[in-house]
Amino acid sequence: MTARRRTLAIATALAAVLGGLVAWALLAVERPDVAAEARHEQDSRALPFRPSDVVAVAVAARGAAEAHLARVDGAWRLPPPRGEANGPAVDGLLTQLASMRVRSAAPADPGTLASRGLDPPVCRLTLTLRDGSRLGFDLGDESPFDGARFARRADRLLVVTGVPPALLDPALERLLSAPGGG
């Protein structure tokens, strides 16, 4: 075997080994990272739901009556006598709610709820899903450090980012369709 063929054979073998290492890295290392990232994404959501699965929304601001929206035959409706709601506005609100993220979580200590605006809460949100399950949380005061908000979901105290302003001022009149449906 000539020196040139030997060099070519060694280069080919090294290229095959390098290709195998890259394939192994993609399959054995990268794939678990994608799964871990998906789990983290699910765990970091303040309310794990898909907007299309929501059939009813209830929002109760501190000191105000609870406001309700319901999906009836594919359209969003307010309780009578109000009528139809602006579907794109409601869907936009649900998209914002689905994008809220948990920055940190800890067990809820009843002694600290009042200092975080959770006893009573600034706002209580309840979503009813297509399968009949309910998701919700109590929303508290804004964190003085970064503008995130305190929240309580079940027995967990959360610091949540991306809270839509509509939860703080749930005037559902803004979600009503204009007269004539326009």
TATALIN-V271742 format. One record per residue. PHI is phi in radians with two decimals (* if undefined). OMEGA is omega in whole degrees, 0 to 359 (* if undefined). D_CENTER is the distance of its C-alpha to the mean C-alpha in Angstrom with 2 decimals. Layout:
# TATALIN-V271742
PHI_OMEGA_D_CENTER / PHI_OMEGA_D_CENTER
This chain:
# TATALIN-V271742
*_181_64.64 / -1.41_181_64.71 / -1.08_181_62.73 / -1.15_179_60.81 / -1.20_179_59.74 / -1.13_178_58.86 / -1.10_179_56.60 / -1.13_179_54.96 / -1.16_179_54.44 / -1.13_179_52.91 / -1.10_179_50.57 / -1.14_179_49.53 / -1.10_178_48.95 / -1.12_178_46.86 / -1.13_179_44.76 / -1.15_178_44.22 / -1.11_179_43.23 / -1.07_177_40.83 / -1.08_177_39.27 / -1.12_178_38.95 / -1.12_178_37.27 / -1.13_179_34.72 / -1.08_178_34.05 / -1.09_180_33.74 / -1.09_180_31.32 / -1.18_184_29.06 / -1.42_186_29.24 / -1.58_184_29.50 / -1.84_186_27.47 / -1.22_182_24.93 / -1.08_175_23.75 / -1.08_178_22.82 / -1.14_178_20.94 / -1.12_178_18.83 / -1.14_178_18.15 / -1.13_179_17.38 / -1.14_178_14.97 / -1.14_177_13.13 / -1.11_179_13.21 / -1.10_179_12.02 / -1.04_179_8.99 / -1.14_182_8.23 / -1.23_183_9.44 / -1.51_178_7.68 / -1.34_180_4.11 / -1.17_177_5.13 / -2.32_183_5.02 / -1.36_179_5.66 / -2.66_172_7.00 / -1.81_182_8.50 / -0.93_181_9.59 / -1.22_180_13.09 / -1.51_184_13.18 / -1.43_177_13.00 / -1.98_178_16.64 / -2.69_179_16.69 / -2.27_174_15.07 / -2.25_180_16.87 / -2.26_178_16.70 / -2.18_177_19.43 / -1.41_179_20.23 / -0.98_177_22.72 / 1.35_180_26.13 / -2.16_177_25.15 / -1.25_179_25.20 / -1.24_179_22.15 / -1.78_184_21.12 / -2.16_170_20.31 / -2.31_178_19.28 / -2.40_176_19.97 / -1.56_180_19.90 / -2.16_181_23.58 / 0.90_176_25.03 / 1.46_180_22.16 / -2.02_178_22.43 / -1.47_182_20.63 / -2.27_171_23.18 / -1.65_180_23.80 / -1.04_178_26.26 / -1.00_10_29.89 / -1.64_189_31.65 / -1.21_175_28.90 / 1.68_188_28.13 / -1.31_177_25.81 / -1.76_178_22.68 / -1.33_184_21.69 / -0.96_179_19.55 / -1.07_179_18.17 / -1.19_179_17.25 / -1.16_179_15.40 / -1.09_176_13.62 / -1.12_177_12.76 / -1.08_179_11.42 / -1.11_177_9.19 / -1.11_177_8.02 / -1.12_179_7.48 / -1.11_180_5.71 / -1.21_182_3.20 / -1.63_177_3.59 / -1.11_183_4.20 / -2.13_176_5.67 / -1.59_177_8.47 / -1.46_176_11.72 / -2.69_181_13.97 / -2.52_178_14.65 / -2.69_175_18.06 / -1.06_180_19.90 / -1.34_176_20.18 / -1.69_183_23.79 / -0.95_181_25.09 / -1.27_182_27.37 / -1.81_184_24.73 / -1.13_182_22.56 / -1.11_182_24.91 / -1.24_179_24.98 / -1.88_177_21.22 / 1.33_183_21.34 / -1.92_179_20.12 / -2.42_3_23.55 / -1.44_181_23.35 / -1.26_174_19.75 / -1.14_183_19.33 / -2.70_174_17.08 / -2.09_181_16.07 / -2.01_175_13.33 / -2.33_176_13.79 / -1.96_175_12.42 / -1.82_183_14.99 / -1.68_183_14.33 / -0.95_182_17.13 / -1.42_178_18.32 / 1.61_179_18.94 / -1.29_180_16.44 / -2.15_174_14.71 / -2.11_177_11.48 / -3.09_174_11.64 / -2.77_174_12.29 / -1.71_180_14.84 / -1.83_182_14.29 / -1.96_183_17.16 / -1.29_176_18.94 / -1.35_177_18.10 / -1.21_181_18.90 / -1.25_184_22.27 / -1.56_191_21.63 / -2.45_178_18.75 / 1.45_174_17.29 / -1.23_181_14.19 / -2.08_173_14.12 / -1.36_178_15.07 / -2.58_175_13.40 / -2.27_175_14.63 / -2.19_184_13.11 / 0.99_182_16.16 / -1.85_182_18.37 / -2.01_172_16.04 / -1.68_185_16.08 / -2.05_165_13.03 / -1.98_190_12.99 / -2.01_174_9.78 / -1.94_177_9.68 / 1.40_180_8.78 / -1.26_180_9.66 / -1.19_180_11.26 / -1.03_181_15.00 / -1.07_178_15.44 / -1.24_181_14.25 / -1.46_179_17.07 / -2.43_188_19.56 / -1.36_176_18.72 / -1.41_186_21.91 / -1.21_176_21.27 / -1.02_179_24.50 / -1.17_182_22.62 / -1.64_178_20.96 / -1.26_174_24.41 / -1.24_177_26.06 / -1.19_178_29.15 / -0.95_181_32.50 / 1.46_177_33.71 / 1.36_184_30.24 / -1.71_*_30.12
